[in-house]
Amino acid sequence: MKRWKIFIAAALLLGSWWMTPDKQASAACANGTYDLLDNDNNQLNSPDNSYSGNWVHESSSLSYRSEHRYLASSPSSGSSDYSWIFPSCSNLYGSLYVYIDNTKFTNANAVYRMYNNGSQVLSTSLNQRYAARGWNYAGKTPGAKTGKVVLSVPSGQLGGTGADAVKVLYSSN
């Protein structure tokens, strides 16, 4: 009888771990941890995300959690931005990873910027057309600061931009 109780307790524990969403509430800016946010993180128009422009919510079995945001063409003026709102960590470096797995994502120069308390701390680009399927390394902050990530599509740029999940890995160097 005791074995069954242990088995049931283990199954419940593993089951709850498996069903937990990927997004950590916050990694508390600790060395060796990460924060992961999907587009529309766990709900449509999540408070963890914001956007400007004509980003369309779409479903796809290839996308992270089976959905993404898509911008078919650049705006006629200004820029269209999609943001993932991470905690600001002023004592750690951040390595940015972007999830790409959709043939509609064809932007050859998708620009990702990271901000810490309103100041830009990283600007990097990723060729979404030729990115590997899954997680792609996009860059690392040159100084010990991390925060909100913004995908920006300026006017006049070719369209086909996808916004899916992003992950920031924290490190002390």
N, C-alpha and C positions, 0 to 999 in steps of 0.2 A: 504494500500500500504506500509506503514511504517513497519508493521509487517512482510510482505514478505521480505523486505530488511534485516531486522534483522535476519529472519530465514535463508536467503541465506548466509549472512555473517557468521552466526554461523556454517552452514553446510560446508562452505569453510574452516573455521578455523579448525573444527574438522577433516575434510577430509585431510587437509595438515598435521595435527598432526599424524593421523593414518598412513599415507604413509611415514612419516619420518623414515629413517633407525634407528635401535636400537643403533648403535654406536654413542656415543656423540663425538663431535670433540675433546673435552677434558673437564673433569670435573673441570679443573683448580685446582686440588689438594685441594679441599675444603671439610671440615668436613661434613659428611652425604651424600656425592655424590658418584658416581661410574663411572667407565669407563668399557665399554663392547666391546670386539672385537670377531668377528667370525673368523674361519679359512678363509683364502682367503677373508678377510673382504671387502665385496661389489664388489669384482672383483677377477678373477683368478690371482694368484701371486701378491696380494696386497702389497703395501709398508708397511702396518701395520703388515705383517707377513714375516717370513723367515724360511727356513728349509734346512737341509742337510740329505741326504739319499734318500731312495726310497718311500717317502710318495706319495700315489696315491689319486687323487681327485675323490670322488665318490658322487653320488646322493642317497638320501634316504629321504622319507617323514618323518621319525622319527628324523632326524638330525635338528639342529638349522638352520633355513633358507634353509632347505631341501638339505644340502650338508655338507661334512666333508672331512678330510684327514685321510687316513688309512695306517698303516705300518703292513704288513702281518707277517714279521719276522725281528728279530734284525739283525744288520749288522755283518759281519764276524770279523770285528775289529773296534775299536773306538766306536762311538755312532752315532745314528741318532737323530737329534733334530728338534723340531718344536717350533717356537717362535711367541709370540704375543707382539708387541712393544708398550708398554704403556708409558705415560710420567713419568719421575722420580720425585717422591714427597718425599722430604727429611724431611718434617715436619709432616707427617701423617703415621699412621699404615695402613696396607692393609689387608683386609680379602679376600682370594682367593676362588672363586666359579668356578666350572667346569661343563659344560653341557655334560651329558652322556645319550644317548638313542639309543643304537644300539647293537644288540646281537653279532655282530662281534668284539666288543670291549671287549677283554677277558684278557687283561694284568692285572695280579693280583697285580702288584707293579709298577704302572705308576708313575714316579718320576717327580714332578713339582718343579722348582726352580724359585725364583724371584731375580732379580738383580737391584741394584740402582747404576747408573754410573759405571758399571762394577764389583761392589762388590756384592757377594751373600748375600742376606738378609733373605732368606727363602728357606728351602728344606723340602718337604713334599711328601707323596705318597698317591695314591688313588687306590683302587682295582676296576678297571673298570668292571670286570666281575660281581661283586655283588653291584655295585653302584646303588642307586635309579635312576629311570628314571627322567631326567630333571636336575635341578641345584643341585650340590653337594658341600658342604663346604669342602675345601681342607686344609685350615690352615690360620694362621694370622702371619704377620711379628712380631718378638719379639721386634723390635725397630721401631722407627718412620721413616721408609724409605720404598718406594715402587718403582716399575719400571717394566722392561721387564720380561715377564714370559716365561720360557723354559720348554717344555716337552722333557725329555731326555730318550732315549732307548739305554742302553749300549749293547755291543756284549755279546752273550751268554744268554740273557734274552729271555723268551718266547715272541712270537710275539702277534699279535692281538691288537695293540695299536691304539686308535682313538684320533684324534685331532679335536675338534669342538670348540664351543664358550667358552670363559673364561671371568670372570667379577671380577674386583677389587673394593671393597667397602672401602672408605676412612673414617678413624675416628681419633679423637684426642687422644684416649686412647685404 
